[in-house]
């Protein structure tokens, strides 16, 4: 998931450089959402991964 957020961030930067504002804002929004989902899943896995049976 982190890989996809980085890919969308790179797409947003490239689109912004070439002047495609709509594509850049959409890709940046998708990258932001994916990054926050990654952070939530990472924290959940840290909390529940440390339990031992």
N, CA, C and O of each residue as an XYZ file, in Angstrom:
212
protein
N       0.821     -1.181      0.000
C       0.000      0.000      0.000
C       0.871      1.252      0.000
O       0.535      2.251     -0.635
N       1.971      1.191      0.704
C       2.882      2.331      0.703
C       3.463      2.538     -0.691
O       3.702      3.671     -1.107
N       3.686      1.455     -1.402
C       4.209      1.552     -2.770
C       3.228      2.303     -3.667
O       3.639      3.136     -4.474
N       1.922      2.010     -3.527
C       0.924      2.686     -4.345
C       0.832      4.166     -4.009
O       0.661      4.995     -4.903
N       0.944      4.507     -2.731
C       0.881      5.925     -2.380
C       2.091      6.676     -2.936
O       1.960      7.827     -3.353
N       3.253      6.050     -2.948
C       4.435      6.688     -3.528
C       4.276      6.830     -5.037
O       4.661      7.850     -5.608
N       3.712      5.815     -5.684
C       3.488      5.894     -7.130
C       2.540      7.036     -7.471
O       2.802      7.800     -8.399
N       1.441      7.160     -6.731
C       0.507      8.243     -6.998
C       1.120      9.605     -6.687
O       0.802     10.591     -7.352
N       1.993      9.670     -5.684
C       2.675     10.926     -5.387
C       3.593     11.328     -6.537
O       3.637     12.500     -6.912
N       4.316     10.379     -7.092
C       5.196     10.669     -8.235
C       4.371     11.089     -9.451
O       4.755     12.009    -10.173
N       3.241     10.421     -9.679
C       2.360     10.804    -10.787
C       1.847     12.225    -10.588
O       1.770     12.996    -11.545
N       1.498     12.576     -9.355
C       1.011     13.925     -9.073
C       2.098     14.968     -9.315
O       1.817     16.038     -9.856
N       3.322     14.673     -8.925
C       4.417     15.625     -9.132
C       4.698     15.799    -10.614
O       4.886     16.923    -11.079
N       4.730     14.703    -11.364
C       4.985     14.784    -12.806
C       3.855     15.537    -13.506
O       4.109     16.359    -14.386
N       2.617     15.260    -13.122
C       1.482     15.947    -13.735
C       1.503     17.442    -13.406
O       1.153     18.266    -14.251
N       1.907     17.791    -12.198
C       1.985     19.204    -11.825
C       3.084     19.920    -12.603
O       2.919     21.080    -12.982
N       4.188     19.248    -12.841
C       5.284     19.851    -13.608
C       4.831     20.143    -15.036
O       5.179     21.182    -15.596
N       4.056     19.230    -15.631
C       3.621     19.415    -17.004
C       2.345     20.235    -17.119
O       1.864     20.466    -18.228
N       1.788     20.677    -15.998
C       0.652     21.588    -16.033
C      -0.716     20.955    -16.041
O      -1.697     21.634    -16.346
N      -0.822     19.700    -15.722
C      -2.124     19.039    -15.644
C      -2.635     19.142    -14.210
O      -2.436     18.232    -13.405
N      -3.287     20.241    -13.902
C      -3.713     20.517    -12.524
C      -4.733     19.547    -11.990
O      -4.644     19.122    -10.838
N      -5.714     19.185    -12.819
C      -6.760     18.266    -12.354
C      -6.215     16.888    -12.052
O      -6.569     16.283    -11.040
N      -5.360     16.392    -12.918
C      -4.758     15.076    -12.718
C      -3.849     15.094    -11.495
O      -3.812     14.140    -10.719
N      -3.112     16.200    -11.335
C      -2.189     16.299    -10.205
C      -2.934     16.324     -8.878
O      -2.518     15.665     -7.926
N      -4.018     17.067     -8.802
C      -4.753     17.134     -7.538
C      -5.444     15.801     -7.227
O      -5.524     15.395     -6.068
N      -5.936     15.133     -8.255
C      -6.569     13.828     -8.045
C      -5.550     12.795     -7.572
O      -5.805     12.049     -6.627
N      -4.406     12.756     -8.231
C      -3.367     11.799     -7.841
C      -2.830     12.101     -6.451
O      -2.544     11.180     -5.686
N      -2.691     13.370     -6.116
C      -2.219     13.729     -4.781
C      -3.240     13.347     -3.714
O      -2.869     12.898     -2.630
N      -4.503     13.522     -4.015
C      -5.553     13.116     -3.071
C      -5.569     11.611     -2.847
O      -5.711     11.149     -1.714
N      -5.423     10.851     -3.918
C      -5.367      9.396     -3.795
C      -4.143      8.976     -3.000
O      -4.223      8.080     -2.160
N      -3.006      9.621     -3.260
C      -1.785      9.290     -2.522
C      -1.946      9.578     -1.038
O      -1.477      8.809     -0.199
N      -2.603     10.675     -0.711
C      -2.812     11.030      0.695
C      -3.702     10.016      1.399
O      -3.410      9.598      2.520
N      -4.785      9.624      0.745
C      -5.702      8.642      1.329
C      -5.006      7.300      1.534
O      -5.126      6.689      2.596
N      -4.280      6.843      0.517
C      -3.580      5.562      0.641
C      -2.521      5.600      1.728
O      -2.315      4.607      2.426
N      -1.842      6.736      1.881
C      -0.823      6.842      2.913
C      -1.441      6.768      4.306
O      -0.889      6.113      5.190
N      -2.575      7.428      4.511
C      -3.208      7.377      5.822
C      -3.784      5.993      6.114
O      -3.762      5.549      7.262
N      -4.298      5.309      5.097
C      -4.745      3.932      5.300
C      -3.562      3.048      5.678
O      -3.675      2.195      6.559
N      -2.423      3.254      5.009
C      -1.220      2.511      5.353
C      -0.817      2.760      6.798
O      -0.477      1.821      7.517
N      -0.851      4.028      7.234
C      -0.465      4.333      8.613
C      -1.384      3.656      9.622
O      -0.915      3.117     10.624
N      -2.680      3.680      9.366
C      -3.634      3.050     10.280
C      -3.391      1.542     10.355
O      -3.358      0.968     11.444
N      -3.223      0.911      9.207
C      -2.972     -0.532      9.207
C      -1.642     -0.877      9.860
O      -1.523     -1.918     10.506
N      -0.638     -0.016      9.699
C       0.655     -0.245     10.322
C       0.563     -0.167     11.843
O       1.132     -1.002     12.547
N      -0.147      0.828     12.343
C      -0.309      0.966     13.797
C      -1.109     -0.205     14.358
O      -0.779     -0.728     15.422
N      -2.155     -0.617     13.651
C      -2.954     -1.765     14.113
C      -2.107     -3.030     14.138
O      -2.215     -3.829     15.068
N      -1.271     -3.218     13.132
C      -0.425     -4.411     13.114
C       0.636     -4.353     14.208
O       1.024     -5.390     14.744
N       1.108     -3.163     14.544
C       2.050     -3.055     15.664
C       1.390     -3.406     16.985
O       1.985     -4.089     17.818
N       0.170     -2.944     17.178
C      -0.529     -3.187     18.444
C      -0.878     -4.668     18.592
O      -0.605     -5.273     19.629
N      -1.472     -5.241     17.567
C      -1.930     -6.630     17.673
C      -0.841     -7.644     17.348
O      -1.001     -8.825     17.657
N       0.238     -7.230     16.748
C       1.321     -8.151     16.417
C       2.215     -8.487     17.591
O       2.946     -9.476     17.539
N       2.179     -7.695     18.646
C       3.055     -7.933     19.786
C       2.462     -8.876     20.809
O       3.137     -9.258     21.765
N       1.227     -9.253     20.628
C       0.602    -10.186     21.573
C       1.165    -11.565     21.396
O       1.344    -12.035     20.272
N       1.445    -12.214     22.500
C       1.934    -13.586     22.444
C       0.924    -14.504     23.124
O       0.292    -14.124     24.109
N       0.778    -15.705     22.592
C      -0.218    -16.626     23.149
C       0.404    -17.627     24.072
O      -0.296    -18.475     24.626
